[in-house]
Amino acid sequence: MYLHGWGVLEDSTEAVRWFRLAADQGLAESQYFLGDIYEVGRGVLADNISAHMWFNIASANGNEAARKDREKLEIKMTPADISEAVNSARTCMSSSYHNCR
């Protein structure tokens, strides 16, 4: 499986682990890829709330593609789900990425 244009064949579960380690360091690109991974369920169960949370975090850290993907994802979500995702992003960021979904 190729991960979002990286061009390197990866084990999906292992890729999630490495992206999470990088995301926990505040790397917006990895946070964006986690949003993508959770949106489609690659190596994890698909989870729009987690996807939105990671897109929101990546967007806050300057990733423009994450902002656009978050907006597209919101069309598929309920207001309650969006609220939960926003609160999760706040909790995650305020804990320096230690308390994330």
N, C-alpha and C positions, 0 to 999 in steps of 0.2 A: 504494500500500500504506500502510495506517495502522499506526503503531508503538504498540502496547500502550496505546491510549486517549489518545494525545497529541492526536489529532484534526487532525494536520497531515500532509498528503500529503508523503512523503519518498522520495527515491531510497535504496534499502536500503543499497547500498554506501557511499554518502556518509553516511548516518545512522550506520553502524557506525564510520566514521572519527571523526565528531564525538562519539559516545558514548565512544569510546576516549580521545579527548583529555580529556574531562571525567572519565572514570574514573581516568586517570593523575594527576589533580589530587586524587584521594581522595574524589570525590563518590559517595556510596553509591547514590543513585538511578540514576546512569549505570552504575555497576557492576552493579546489579540488571538494568537493561535489557540490558546485554551478556550476562548469564546467559540471559535470555529469548531474545535473538537467536541465541545459540549453541545453545540447546536446540532451537529449531525450524528453524534454518538459514535465517535471513532476512538475505540479503546476504553470508553466509558459509556454508561447509559446516557442516551440523549436527555438533556435537561435544559429547557429554555431559561429557567431562572438562573442557573449557574452560567449559562452562555451569556445572558444579558449582563450578569454581574461582572464577568471578565471583560466583555466588550466595554462596559461602562468604566471600569478601572483603566483599561488600555487607552480609552478615549481621554480620560482625565490626565493621563500621562503623555498625551500628545499624538496618539495614533489616530489619524483621520479616518482610515478604513474601518476601524473599530466603531467609530461614531456612526458611520453610514450603515454598517451591519447591525448595530444595535437598533437603529431606527426601523430597519426592515423587519427585524425580529419582533419588535413591539406590535406589529400588525397581527401577529399570531397569538399574542398574550392577553390575558385579562388585566384590568387595572390592578387587581389584588396581586397578581403575579409580578407585575412591573414594580409595584411598591415593595414587595418582598425582595426582589432583586436589587433595587436601589438601596434598601436598608442593609442587605448583605454586603454590597460594595462598600458602603460607609464603614461597616464593622470591620471588614477585611482591611481596608486602607488605614483605619485608625489604629489597628493592631499591628501595623507594619507587616502585613500579609501573614500573620500567624493564626488568625481566626477567620479563615475563609471556608466557604462551603466545600 
